[in-house]
Amino acid sequence: PHGQGQPPLLSDLENDGTNLIASSTLSFIWKIGTDGSYVSTLAGTLNERGEAGFIDFEGGFDPTKSHPASMWQLETGTSTIGAPWIALSGGSLYWSGGVGTSEFVVKFASCQ
């Protein structure tokens, strides 16, 4: 699965009542068990080099358009808002992150 085997570099944790949702500074959001075991990748993808992490959008990715969670290029890096943040609300998962002044909030309505 995307992101499995990548260094986690966790930046934020949320509890969905059963598992933990973890955001990474390397462009992924994972669901992990309370015992630390990998459950699934909720969002994020590898860059064009097959590595984790984006510092700019690649391949014409347009963040203003809808994409499946597994295709989102979750930009991360030195940001004025700090590490990527996540929140759970009303059945949706929110991710906030970016690079420099290009900061985004993304709502994933159905990736829990």
Secondary structure, 3 states (H helix, E strand, C coil): CCCCCCCCCEEEEEECCCCEEEEECCCEEEEECCCCCEEEEEEECCCCCCCCCCCCCCCCCCCCCCCCHHHCCCCCCCECCCCCEEEEECCEEEEEEEEECEEEEEEECCCC
